[in-house]
């Protein structure tokens, strides 16, 4: 019956993809703008990359723009031109449609070769000999209704915390050892210029094997929030990809 064939091909194909990406060069947690940008630049360089996202949709905060007005802004458009997003110039800003931006970025990351697993939540870290070597993941829907089911692991040589405002992976380390990150994980009052520059400057390795990118950087370093301007997110994703490529090549 065709119903059986539909079910079989979905199960077999997903199982093949998942088993083929249990071991990676890089795992990115969070498929927002920074995570997708990092995934694009890593996969484009033939770095085996897996992105896990706990939500059904990917794109993070892109879709809503500002308060549901699905328009987003940038200070420059180099990366947007590279991924094929249309922009218009308004004063000192470049303006793009949030839907076009989200879908173009996701498409480029996927076509470059990054594997993306949505509805997959990182609930813990794989830590060996003081080095982060992967993430412990579970079904996000089951987690949402508090079903107690055991997880499995997706491992890698490097892990990127691109979970946005919560900085979830850094938070897991902090809960076990508060001295590692003595400050609270939180962003400061809005200051666009400071945050846009700082999120790129501070992007990098915060613990052996663990990198932060995007809004996770703001929480870890208590940088200001920046609102619906996304250039810093893209540049942070590109920078973390460059840092990891250099590390893996060493």
URVEN-V438958 format. One record per backbone hydrogen bond with DSSP energy under -0.5 kcal/mol. CO is the residue of the C=O (numbers start at 1). NH is the residue of the N-H. E is the energy in kcal/mol with one decimal. If there is no record, write none. Layout:
CO:NH:E + CO:NH:E
//
This chain:
1:5:-1.8 + 2:6:-2.8 + 3:7:-2.0 + 4:8:-3.0 + 5:9:-2.5 + 6:10:-1.8 + 7:11:-2.4 + 8:12:-2.9 + 9:13:-2.3 + 10:14:-2.5 + 11:15:-2.4 + 12:16:-2.1 + 13:17:-2.2 + 14:18:-2.9 + 15:19:-2.6 + 16:20:-1.6 + 18:21:-1.5 + 19:22:-0.8 + 22:155:-3.0 + 24:157:-0.7 + 25:157:-0.7 + 25:158:-1.5 + 26:50:-2.3 + 27:160:-2.6 + 28:30:-0.7 + 28:52:-2.7 + 29:162:-2.1 + 31:59:-2.7 + 32:36:-2.8 + 33:37:-2.1 + 34:38:-2.6 + 35:39:-2.5 + 36:40:-2.5 + 37:41:-2.5 + 38:42:-2.5 + 39:43:-2.5 + 40:44:-2.4 + 41:45:-0.8 + 42:45:-0.8 + 42:47:-2.2 + 43:46:-2.1 + 46:48:-0.6 + 47:49:-0.5 + 48:25:-1.7 + 48:26:-2.2 + 49:115:-2.5 + 50:28:-3.1 + 51:117:-2.9 + 52:30:-2.9 + 53:119:-0.6 + 53:120:-2.4 + 55:119:-1.8 + 59:62:-2.1 + 60:63:-0.5 + 62:65:-1.7 + 64:68:-1.3 + 65:67:-0.6 + 66:69:-2.4 + 68:70:-1.0 + 69:66:-1.8 + 69:71:-3.0 + 70:98:-1.9 + 72:96:-2.7 + 73:230:-2.6 + 74:94:-3.0 + 77:81:-2.8 + 78:82:-1.7 + 79:83:-2.0 + 80:84:-0.7 + 80:85:-2.8 + 81:84:-0.6 + 88:90:-0.5 + 88:95:-2.9 + 90:93:-2.1 + 93:90:-3.2 + 94:74:-2.1 + 95:88:-1.8 + 96:72:-2.6 + 97:101:-2.5 + 98:102:-2.6 + 99:103:-2.3 + 100:104:-2.5 + 101:105:-2.3 + 102:106:-2.1 + 103:107:-2.4 + 104:108:-2.5 + 105:109:-2.1 + 106:110:-2.4 + 107:111:-3.0 + 108:112:-1.8 + 109:113:-0.7 + 109:114:-2.1 + 110:113:-1.0 + 115:51:-3.3 + 116:118:-0.6 + 117:53:-2.4 + 119:140:-2.0 + 121:123:-0.7 + 121:138:-2.0 + 124:136:-2.6 + 125:127:-0.7 + 126:133:-3.1 + 126:134:-0.6 + 128:131:-1.5 + 131:128:-2.4 + 133:156:-2.0 + 134:126:-2.4 + 135:137:-0.6 + 135:154:-2.5 + 136:123:-2.8 + 136:124:-1.4 + 137:152:-2.2 + 138:121:-2.6 + 139:143:-2.1 + 140:144:-2.0 + 141:145:-1.1 + 142:147:-2.7 + 143:146:-1.5 + 147:149:-1.3 + 152:137:-3.2 + 154:135:-2.6 + 155:24:-1.6 + 158:27:-2.0 + 159:211:-2.9 + 160:29:-2.7 + 160:162:-1.0 + 161:213:-1.9 + 162:32:-0.5 + 163:166:-0.6 + 164:167:-1.4 + 167:171:-2.4 + 168:172:-1.6 + 169:173:-1.6 + 170:174:-2.6 + 171:175:-2.3 + 172:176:-1.2 + 173:177:-2.4 + 177:180:-2.0 + 178:181:-0.7 + 179:182:-0.6 + 184:186:-1.3 + 188:225:-1.3 + 191:195:-2.5 + 192:196:-3.1 + 193:197:-1.8 + 194:198:-2.6 + 195:199:-2.8 + 196:200:-0.6 + 197:201:-2.3 + 198:202:-2.7 + 200:203:-0.7 + 204:212:-2.5 + 207:210:-3.2 + 208:132:-3.0 + 209:159:-2.7 + 210:206:-2.3 + 210:207:-1.4 + 211:161:-3.5 + 212:204:-1.3 + 213:216:-1.0 + 214:217:-1.7 + 214:218:-0.8 + 215:219:-1.8 + 216:220:-2.4 + 217:221:-2.5 + 218:222:-0.5 + 218:223:-1.9 + 219:186:-1.4 + 219:222:-0.5 + 223:188:-2.7 + 225:191:-2.0 + 227:229:-2.2 + 228:73:-1.7 + 230:234:-1.9 + 231:235:-2.5 + 232:236:-2.3 + 233:237:-2.2 + 234:238:-2.3 + 235:239:-2.7 + 236:240:-2.6 + 237:241:-1.6 + 238:242:-2.0 + 239:243:-2.6 + 240:244:-2.3 + 241:245:-2.5 + 242:246:-2.0 + 243:247:-2.0 + 244:248:-3.0 + 245:249:-1.7 + 246:250:-0.9 + 247:250:-0.6
//
